[in-house]
C-alpha cells in the first residue's frame, strides 16, 4: 500500500553505500523507521540532505504489514528553516528538544495534535533571534501534558513561597521554602510560547530549571535518561 504523510526527522544512520535508515515522527502513525535509497542525480526524489535531524518533510512510502522498516518512495521539504539549518547554537537546542521526544515516544501511534505542536515549536524556535533556551524549557513543561503528567497548579498561588513537588506533580504554595526555580516553572506554565522569551532568567536559573524538569521526567517515565552529556548541556545554556 502506498501512503503519504508529513513527518519530522529524528535521526538517520548510514546503511550500506547508498542508503540510510531514518527514524521519523509522522503525523498519522507516530514513530516509524524507514529505509531510504539515496541518489545524487539532479531532480532525485530521495536526497541525503532531506534526512538531517529536525527537517520537516512530506513523504510517500510503501506500507507493508509486519515489516519493521518501511521503504520510502519520495520525499520533499515541507518547511524551509532559516536558523535551524545554519546556526549551531539554535541547532543544538532544537536537537536536544527532539532527543527528549525520541526518548519519550516509543509507540507507533499517531497524534496529530502533538505533531502540530512539535512542528510549530520548531518553527517558532527557527524564527526566534534570542531566547531559544526559554522555548526549550517551555516545550519540556508543555510536552508533559501529552505524556500524561502535566504539573497541576494550585489556584490562587501568590508570587512567594512557591514549591514544585516533583513526586506529586504539583506547583503549590509552601511557606517553608523560597524556591526561585519553582516560581519560574510556574511562570512558564502560565505563559504562551510567544511570550515565554520575555521571562527574566539568569544562566544559573536556566540550569536549575532544566535539572528540575529532567528529574521530573525521570520520576514519571520509567527508564528515561536525559540525552546528551553535561558538557553538551552547558553549551545549550549559552544560547
FENDAUR-V702538 format. One record per residue. RES is the residue in three letters. PHI is phi as a letter, one per 30 degrees, with the letter a starting at -180 (NA if undefined). OMEGA is omega in whole degrees, 0 to 359 (NA if undefined). NEAR is the number of other C-alpha atoms within 12 Angstrom. Layout:
res=RES phi=PHI omega=OMEGA near=NEAR
res=RES phi=PHI omega=OMEGA near=NEAR
//
This chain:
res=UNK phi=NA omega=180 near=13
res=UNK phi=c omega=183 near=15
res=UNK phi=b omega=176 near=21
res=UNK phi=b omega=178 near=22
res=UNK phi=a omega=165 near=32
res=UNK phi=d omega=184 near=33
res=UNK phi=a omega=173 near=44
res=UNK phi=c omega=180 near=47
res=UNK phi=d omega=178 near=45
res=UNK phi=c omega=176 near=37
res=UNK phi=a omega=180 near=31
res=UNK phi=b omega=181 near=26
res=UNK phi=b omega=177 near=22
res=UNK phi=d omega=178 near=20
res=UNK phi=b omega=184 near=16
res=UNK phi=i omega=185 near=12
res=UNK phi=d omega=187 near=12
res=UNK phi=b omega=179 near=17
res=UNK phi=a omega=174 near=23
res=UNK phi=b omega=167 near=30
res=UNK phi=c omega=184 near=30
res=UNK phi=b omega=177 near=35
res=UNK phi=c omega=184 near=37
res=UNK phi=b omega=168 near=45
res=UNK phi=c omega=186 near=44
res=UNK phi=c omega=181 near=40
res=UNK phi=d omega=188 near=30
res=UNK phi=d omega=190 near=25
res=UNK phi=b omega=176 near=26
res=UNK phi=i omega=183 near=32
res=UNK phi=d omega=176 near=34
res=UNK phi=b omega=178 near=38
res=UNK phi=c omega=185 near=33
res=UNK phi=b omega=165 near=38
res=UNK phi=c omega=178 near=32
res=UNK phi=b omega=175 near=37
res=UNK phi=d omega=186 near=28
res=UNK phi=c omega=177 near=30
res=UNK phi=b omega=177 near=21
res=UNK phi=c omega=182 near=14
res=UNK phi=d omega=177 near=10
res=UNK phi=e omega=179 near=9
res=UNK phi=i omega=180 near=12
res=UNK phi=d omega=182 near=17
res=UNK phi=d omega=179 near=24
res=UNK phi=b omega=180 near=31
res=UNK phi=b omega=186 near=26
res=UNK phi=d omega=182 near=31
res=UNK phi=d omega=181 near=24
res=UNK phi=d omega=188 near=36
res=UNK phi=c omega=170 near=36
res=UNK phi=d omega=178 near=28
res=UNK phi=e omega=179 near=33
res=UNK phi=j omega=185 near=45
res=UNK phi=e omega=174 near=42
res=UNK phi=c omega=191 near=37
res=UNK phi=b omega=169 near=33
res=UNK phi=c omega=186 near=30
res=UNK phi=b omega=168 near=37
res=UNK phi=b omega=185 near=25
res=UNK phi=b omega=178 near=29
res=UNK phi=c omega=179 near=22
res=UNK phi=c omega=178 near=24
res=UNK phi=b omega=183 near=15
res=UNK phi=e omega=177 near=9
res=UNK phi=i omega=181 near=7
res=UNK phi=c omega=181 near=13
res=UNK phi=d omega=179 near=16
res=UNK phi=c omega=176 near=22
res=UNK phi=c omega=184 near=29
res=UNK phi=c omega=176 near=30
res=UNK phi=d omega=178 near=36
res=UNK phi=c omega=181 near=27
res=UNK phi=b omega=178 near=29
res=UNK phi=a omega=174 near=35
res=UNK phi=a omega=178 near=29
res=UNK phi=d omega=174 near=26
res=UNK phi=c omega=177 near=20
res=UNK phi=b omega=181 near=22
res=UNK phi=c omega=181 near=20
res=UNK phi=d omega=173 near=28
res=UNK phi=c omega=182 near=20
res=UNK phi=c omega=185 near=25
res=UNK phi=d omega=171 near=30
res=UNK phi=c omega=190 near=27
res=UNK phi=b omega=185 near=13
res=UNK phi=d omega=185 near=21
res=UNK phi=e omega=181 near=18
res=UNK phi=d omega=177 near=28
res=UNK phi=d omega=180 near=37
res=UNK phi=d omega=183 near=30
res=UNK phi=d omega=179 near=33
res=UNK phi=d omega=181 near=40
res=UNK phi=d omega=179 near=42
res=UNK phi=d omega=176 near=34
res=UNK phi=d omega=178 near=36
res=UNK phi=e omega=183 near=40
res=UNK phi=d omega=177 near=36
res=UNK phi=d omega=175 near=28
res=UNK phi=d omega=178 near=33
res=UNK phi=e omega=182 near=38
res=UNK phi=d omega=179 near=29
res=UNK phi=d omega=186 near=25
res=UNK phi=c omega=184 near=30
res=UNK phi=c omega=184 near=30
res=UNK phi=c omega=189 near=22
res=UNK phi=d omega=173 near=17
res=UNK phi=d omega=182 near=18
res=UNK phi=b omega=183 near=17
res=UNK phi=d omega=175 near=23
res=UNK phi=b omega=186 near=22
res=UNK phi=d omega=178 near=20
res=UNK phi=d omega=178 near=17
res=UNK phi=d omega=179 near=30
res=UNK phi=e omega=180 near=32
res=UNK phi=d omega=178 near=22
res=UNK phi=d omega=178 near=23
res=UNK phi=d omega=181 near=38
res=UNK phi=e omega=183 near=33
res=UNK phi=d omega=178 near=21
res=UNK phi=d omega=179 near=33
res=UNK phi=d omega=180 near=39
res=UNK phi=d omega=176 near=30
res=UNK phi=d omega=179 near=32
res=UNK phi=d omega=179 near=41
res=UNK phi=d omega=184 near=32
res=UNK phi=d omega=183 near=22
res=UNK phi=d omega=179 near=29
res=UNK phi=d omega=180 near=19
res=UNK phi=b omega=176 near=24
res=UNK phi=i omega=180 near=33
res=UNK phi=d omega=176 near=42
res=UNK phi=d omega=173 near=43
res=UNK phi=e omega=180 near=47
res=UNK phi=d omega=177 near=44
res=UNK phi=d omega=179 near=45
res=UNK phi=d omega=179 near=45
res=UNK phi=e omega=181 near=38
res=UNK phi=d omega=183 near=42
res=UNK phi=e omega=178 near=43
res=UNK phi=d omega=181 near=39
res=UNK phi=d omega=180 near=30
res=UNK phi=d omega=179 near=31
res=UNK phi=d omega=177 near=29
res=UNK phi=d omega=178 near=20
res=UNK phi=d omega=182 near=22
res=UNK phi=c omega=174 near=22
res=UNK phi=j omega=179 near=16
res=UNK phi=b omega=174 near=24
res=UNK phi=d omega=181 near=27
res=UNK phi=e omega=175 near=34
res=UNK phi=d omega=179 near=26
res=UNK phi=c omega=176 near=26
res=UNK phi=d omega=179 near=19
res=UNK phi=d omega=175 near=12
res=UNK phi=i omega=180 near=11
res=UNK phi=d omega=175 near=22
res=UNK phi=d omega=180 near=19
res=UNK phi=d omega=184 near=21
res=UNK phi=b omega=174 near=22
res=UNK phi=h omega=179 near=22
res=UNK phi=c omega=181 near=29
res=UNK phi=b omega=176 near=34
res=UNK phi=c omega=180 near=35
res=UNK phi=d omega=185 near=28
res=UNK phi=d omega=183 near=25
res=UNK phi=d omega=182 near=20
res=UNK phi=d omega=182 near=17
res=UNK phi=i omega=183 near=27
res=UNK phi=b omega=168 near=25
res=UNK phi=c omega=190 near=35
res=UNK phi=b omega=178 near=31
res=UNK phi=c omega=181 near=25
res=UNK phi=b omega=186 near=21
res=UNK phi=d omega=182 near=14
res=UNK phi=c omega=181 near=11
res=UNK phi=b omega=176 near=17
res=UNK phi=b omega=192 near=19
res=UNK phi=c omega=181 near=26
res=UNK phi=d omega=182 near=25
res=UNK phi=d omega=178 near=33
res=UNK phi=d omega=177 near=37
res=UNK phi=d omega=179 near=33
res=UNK phi=d omega=177 near=37
res=UNK phi=d omega=177 near=45
res=UNK phi=d omega=180 near=39
res=UNK phi=d omega=178 near=32
res=UNK phi=d omega=181 near=35
res=UNK phi=d omega=184 near=32
res=UNK phi=c omega=189 near=24
res=UNK phi=c omega=175 near=22
res=UNK phi=d omega=186 near=20
res=UNK phi=e omega=184 near=32
res=UNK phi=d omega=182 near=24
res=UNK phi=c omega=186 near=20
res=UNK phi=d omega=180 near=31
res=UNK phi=d omega=180 near=27
res=UNK phi=d omega=181 near=21
res=UNK phi=d omega=185 near=29
res=UNK phi=d omega=181 near=21
res=UNK phi=b omega=171 near=25
res=UNK phi=c omega=176 near=19
res=UNK phi=d omega=178 near=21
res=UNK phi=d omega=178 near=16
res=UNK phi=e omega=182 near=24
res=UNK phi=e omega=180 near=34
res=UNK phi=d omega=183 near=26
res=UNK phi=d omega=180 near=25
res=UNK phi=d omega=181 near=34
res=UNK phi=d omega=178 near=35
res=UNK phi=e omega=180 near=25
res=UNK phi=d omega=179 near=30
res=UNK phi=d omega=180 near=39
res=UNK phi=d omega=174 near=28
res=UNK phi=d omega=178 near=24
res=UNK phi=d omega=176 near=30
res=UNK phi=d omega=182 near=34
res=UNK phi=d omega=181 near=23
res=UNK phi=d omega=188 near=20
res=UNK phi=c omega=178 near=23
res=UNK phi=b omega=181 near=22
res=UNK phi=d omega=177 near=12
res=UNK phi=i omega=180 near=13
res=UNK phi=d omega=176 near=21
res=UNK phi=b omega=179 near=21
res=UNK phi=e omega=180 near=30
res=UNK phi=d omega=174 near=24
res=UNK phi=i omega=179 near=20
res=UNK phi=d omega=175 near=12
res=UNK phi=e omega=179 near=14
res=UNK phi=d omega=178 near=11
res=UNK phi=d omega=179 near=18
res=UNK phi=d omega=179 near=28
res=UNK phi=d omega=177 near=22
res=UNK phi=d omega=179 near=21
res=UNK phi=e omega=186 near=31
res=UNK phi=d omega=171 near=32
res=UNK phi=d omega=182 near=23
res=UNK phi=d omega=NA near=30
//
